[in-house]
Protein backbone atom coordinates (compact mmCIF):
# COMPACT_ATOMS: atom_id res chain seq x y z
CA UNK A 1 0.00 0.00 0.00
CA UNK A 2 2.85 2.33 0.86
CA UNK A 3 4.60 1.67 -2.47
CA UNK A 4 1.34 2.26 -4.34
CA UNK A 5 0.84 5.58 -2.57
CA UNK A 6 4.42 6.66 -3.30
CA UNK A 7 4.02 5.60 -6.92
CA UNK A 8 0.85 7.67 -7.32
CA UNK A 9 2.50 10.64 -5.63
CA UNK A 10 5.51 10.31 -7.95
CA UNK A 11 3.27 10.27 -11.04
CA UNK A 12 1.41 13.36 -9.83
CA UNK A 13 4.70 15.21 -9.36
CA UNK A 14 6.22 14.07 -12.66
CA UNK A 15 3.10 14.46 -14.82
CA UNK A 16 3.46 18.25 -15.48
CA UNK A 17 7.07 17.73 -16.58
CA UNK A 18 6.04 14.90 -18.92
CA UNK A 19 3.34 17.11 -20.43
CA UNK A 20 5.89 19.86 -21.10
CA UNK A 21 8.35 17.36 -22.56
CA UNK A 22 5.76 15.78 -24.84
CA UNK A 23 4.27 19.07 -26.05
CA UNK A 24 7.72 20.48 -26.82
CA UNK A 25 8.33 17.90 -29.55
CA UNK A 26 5.08 16.16 -30.50
CA UNK A 27 3.06 17.30 -33.49
CA UNK A 28 0.03 15.70 -35.16
CA UNK A 29 2.27 14.45 -37.95
CA UNK A 30 4.90 13.00 -35.66
CA UNK A 31 7.85 14.17 -33.59
CA UNK A 32 9.76 17.30 -34.45
CA UNK A 33 12.69 18.95 -32.68
CA UNK A 34 12.65 22.16 -34.68
CA UNK A 35 11.62 24.16 -31.62
CA UNK A 36 14.69 22.86 -29.75
CA UNK A 37 16.90 24.04 -32.60
CA UNK A 38 15.30 27.49 -32.60
CA UNK A 39 15.62 27.94 -28.82
CA UNK A 40 19.09 26.41 -28.34
CA UNK A 41 20.79 27.30 -31.64
CA UNK A 42 18.57 29.10 -34.14
CA UNK A 43 18.11 32.44 -32.37
CA UNK A 44 20.20 34.17 -29.70
CA UNK A 45 17.29 35.76 -27.83
CA UNK A 46 16.63 32.73 -25.63
CA UNK A 47 20.21 31.68 -24.90
CA UNK A 48 21.38 35.26 -24.38
CA UNK A 49 18.78 35.76 -21.66
CA UNK A 50 19.58 32.32 -20.25
CA UNK A 51 23.29 33.05 -19.85
CA UNK A 52 22.60 36.51 -18.47
CA UNK A 53 20.22 35.05 -15.89
CA UNK A 54 22.75 32.35 -15.06
CA UNK A 55 25.46 34.96 -14.50
CA UNK A 56 23.23 36.99 -12.19
CA UNK A 57 22.30 33.92 -10.15
CA UNK A 58 25.93 32.76 -9.86
CA UNK A 59 26.99 36.20 -8.62
CA UNK A 60 24.20 36.13 -6.04
CA UNK A 61 25.10 32.60 -4.91
CA UNK A 62 28.82 33.35 -4.58
CA UNK A 63 28.16 36.63 -2.79
CA UNK A 64 25.75 35.03 -0.34
CA UNK A 65 28.16 32.17 0.38
CA UNK A 66 30.91 34.66 1.28
CA UNK A 67 28.64 36.85 3.41
CA UNK A 68 27.02 33.86 5.12
CA UNK A 69 30.41 32.28 5.90
CA UNK A 70 31.77 35.48 7.46
CA UNK A 71 28.60 36.33 9.38
CA UNK A 72 27.96 32.73 10.42
CA UNK A 73 31.51 32.40 11.74
CA UNK A 74 31.10 35.58 13.75
CA UNK A 75 27.75 34.57 15.22
CA UNK A 76 28.75 30.95 15.77
CA UNK A 77 32.16 31.40 17.39
CA UNK A 78 32.33 34.83 19.00
CA UNK A 79 30.56 36.56 21.85
CA UNK A 80 29.54 40.20 21.52
CA UNK A 81 26.78 42.48 22.83
CA UNK A 82 23.24 41.96 21.50
CA UNK A 83 24.26 38.79 19.66
CA UNK A 84 21.06 36.91 20.49
CA UNK A 85 18.91 39.93 19.68
CA UNK A 86 20.56 40.31 16.28
CA UNK A 87 20.03 36.63 15.53
CA UNK A 88 16.40 36.97 16.60
CA UNK A 89 15.85 39.83 14.14
CA UNK A 90 17.59 37.86 11.38
CA UNK A 91 15.17 35.00 11.95
CA UNK A 92 12.22 37.40 11.82
CA UNK A 93 13.50 38.79 8.51
CA UNK A 94 13.93 35.25 7.23
CA UNK A 95 10.24 34.41 7.68
CA UNK A 96 8.86 37.72 6.41
CA UNK A 97 7.03 37.45 3.07
CA UNK A 98 9.04 38.84 0.17
CA UNK A 99 6.24 41.24 -0.73
CA UNK A 100 6.72 43.05 2.60
CA UNK A 101 10.29 44.03 1.69
CA UNK A 102 9.68 45.16 -1.90
CA UNK A 103 8.60 48.71 -1.06
CA UNK A 104 11.43 49.52 1.39
CA UNK A 105 13.83 47.78 -0.99
CA UNK A 106 12.60 49.98 -3.82
CA UNK A 107 13.16 53.11 -1.71
CA UNK A 108 16.68 52.08 -0.70
CA UNK A 109 17.71 51.11 -4.23
CA UNK A 110 16.29 54.38 -5.56
CA UNK A 111 18.41 56.31 -3.04
CA UNK A 112 21.46 54.31 -4.16
CA UNK A 113 20.64 54.99 -7.84
CA UNK A 114 20.56 51.27 -8.58
CA UNK A 115 17.02 50.92 -9.89
CA UNK A 116 16.76 49.78 -13.51
CA UNK A 117 20.14 48.01 -13.22
CA UNK A 118 21.02 44.36 -12.65
CA UNK A 119 22.57 45.34 -9.31
CA UNK A 120 19.05 45.97 -8.04
CA UNK A 121 18.56 42.21 -8.26
CA UNK A 122 22.02 41.14 -7.13
CA UNK A 123 22.84 43.24 -4.05
CA UNK A 124 19.63 42.70 -2.00
CA UNK A 125 19.74 38.96 -2.68
CA UNK A 126 23.34 38.64 -1.47
CA UNK A 127 22.37 39.81 2.01
CA UNK A 128 19.34 37.55 2.58
CA UNK A 129 19.42 36.16 6.16
CA UNK A 130 18.81 32.46 5.44
CA UNK A 131 22.45 31.74 4.63
CA UNK A 132 23.67 33.49 7.77
CA UNK A 133 21.26 31.54 9.99
CA UNK A 134 22.30 28.21 8.43
CA UNK A 135 26.01 28.98 8.72
CA UNK A 136 25.62 30.19 12.32
CA UNK A 137 24.13 26.81 13.17
CA UNK A 138 26.91 24.98 11.30
CA UNK A 139 29.82 26.93 12.77
CA UNK A 140 28.27 26.75 16.23
CA UNK A 141 28.24 22.95 15.95
CA UNK A 142 32.02 22.80 15.43
CA UNK A 143 34.34 22.19 18.37
CA UNK A 144 35.95 25.32 19.85
CA UNK A 145 39.14 23.34 20.48
CA UNK A 146 39.85 23.17 16.72
CA UNK A 147 39.90 26.94 16.42
CA UNK A 148 41.87 27.36 19.65
CA UNK A 149 44.48 24.94 18.33
CA UNK A 150 44.68 26.93 15.09
CA UNK A 151 45.25 30.15 17.04
CA UNK A 152 48.02 28.46 19.07
CA UNK A 153 49.65 27.44 15.78
CA UNK A 154 49.76 31.10 14.77
CA UNK A 155 46.62 31.42 12.63
CA UNK A 156 44.76 34.68 12.52
CA UNK A 157 40.97 34.84 12.78
CA UNK A 158 40.60 34.85 9.00
CA UNK A 159 43.11 32.03 8.58
CA UNK A 160 41.23 29.96 11.16
CA UNK A 161 38.03 30.49 9.18
CA UNK A 162 39.59 29.54 5.84
CA UNK A 163 41.84 26.68 6.97
CA UNK A 164 39.74 25.15 9.76
CA UNK A 165 36.17 26.35 9.54
CA UNK A 166 35.41 26.25 5.80
CA UNK A 167 36.65 22.65 5.18
CA UNK A 168 34.48 21.39 8.05
CA UNK A 169 31.30 23.14 6.87
CA UNK A 170 31.72 22.51 3.14
CA UNK A 171 28.31 20.82 2.90
CA UNK A 172 26.60 23.77 4.54
CA UNK A 173 28.32 26.23 2.21
CA UNK A 174 27.23 24.19 -0.81
CA UNK A 175 23.72 24.11 0.63
CA UNK A 176 23.67 27.90 1.02
CA UNK A 177 24.94 28.34 -2.52
CA UNK A 178 22.34 25.99 -4.00
CA UNK A 179 19.42 27.49 -2.06
CA UNK A 180 20.57 30.98 -2.98
CA UNK A 181 20.91 30.05 -6.65
CA UNK A 182 17.48 28.41 -6.78
CA UNK A 183 15.84 31.34 -5.01
CA UNK A 184 17.36 33.86 -7.41
CA UNK A 185 16.75 31.64 -10.46
CA UNK A 186 13.03 31.64 -9.66
CA UNK A 187 12.73 35.34 -8.76
CA UNK A 188 9.73 37.07 -10.30
CA UNK A 189 8.56 39.90 -8.05
CA UNK A 190 11.95 41.63 -7.75
CA UNK A 191 12.58 42.10 -11.49
CA UNK A 192 9.04 43.38 -12.02
CA UNK A 193 9.37 45.82 -9.09
CA UNK A 194 12.92 47.04 -9.74
CA UNK A 195 13.26 46.89 -13.54
CA UNK A 196 11.21 48.45 -16.31
CA UNK A 197 13.24 47.50 -19.36
CA UNK A 198 12.04 44.16 -20.73
CA UNK A 199 15.52 43.41 -22.10
CA UNK A 200 16.89 43.36 -18.54
CA UNK A 201 14.36 40.84 -17.25
CA UNK A 202 15.80 37.45 -16.27
CA UNK A 203 14.55 34.28 -17.90
CA UNK A 204 12.14 33.54 -15.03
CA UNK A 205 10.12 36.65 -15.93
CA UNK A 206 10.73 36.79 -19.67
CA UNK A 207 9.35 33.28 -20.05
CA UNK A 208 5.86 34.66 -19.46
CA UNK A 209 6.30 36.96 -22.46
CA UNK A 210 7.06 34.26 -25.02
CA UNK A 211 4.59 34.74 -27.85
CA UNK A 212 1.44 32.56 -27.65
CA UNK A 213 1.90 32.11 -31.38
CA UNK A 214 4.96 29.98 -30.59
CA UNK A 215 3.63 27.27 -28.24
CA UNK A 216 6.50 24.88 -29.01
CA UNK A 217 9.07 27.51 -28.08
CA UNK A 218 7.18 28.12 -24.84
CA UNK A 219 7.49 24.48 -23.83
CA UNK A 220 11.15 24.26 -24.84
CA UNK A 221 11.86 27.43 -22.89
CA UNK A 222 10.30 25.78 -19.84
CA UNK A 223 12.77 22.91 -20.25
CA UNK A 224 15.60 25.44 -20.61
CA UNK A 225 14.58 26.98 -17.29
CA UNK A 226 14.49 23.53 -15.65
CA UNK A 227 18.03 22.55 -16.64
CA UNK A 228 20.16 24.43 -14.04
CA UNK A 229 18.07 23.39 -10.97
CA UNK A 230 17.91 19.82 -12.27
CA UNK A 231 21.68 19.64 -12.76
CA UNK A 232 22.38 21.18 -9.35
CA UNK A 233 20.07 18.79 -7.52
CA UNK A 234 21.43 15.78 -9.43
CA UNK A 235 25.07 16.43 -8.53
CA UNK A 236 24.73 18.12 -5.13
CA UNK A 237 21.67 16.54 -3.48
CA UNK A 238 23.82 14.86 -0.79
CA UNK A 239 25.51 18.16 0.06
CA UNK A 240 22.11 19.84 0.21
CA UNK A 241 20.78 17.32 2.73
CA UNK A 242 24.03 17.35 4.72
CA UNK A 243 24.06 21.14 4.89
CA UNK A 244 20.51 21.34 6.22
CA UNK A 245 21.03 18.62 8.86
CA UNK A 246 24.64 19.45 9.80
CA UNK A 247 23.91 21.31 13.04
CA UNK A 248 21.48 18.70 14.36
CA UNK A 249 23.86 15.80 13.66
CA UNK A 250 26.72 17.47 15.48
Secondary structure, DSSP 8 states (H G I E B T S, - for coil): -HHHHHHHHHHHHHHHHHHHHHHHHEETTEE--HHHHIIIII-HHHHHHHHHHHHHHHHHHHHHHHHHHHHHHHHHH---TTHHHHHHHHHHHHHS-HHHHHHHHHHHHHHTT-TTSTHHHHHHHHT-HHHHHHHHHHHHTS-HHHHHHHHHTT--HHHHIIIIIHHHTHHHHHHHHHHHHHHHHT--HHHHHH---GGG--HHHHGGGS-TT-HHHHHHHHHHHHHHHHHHHHHHHHHHHHHHHHHHH-
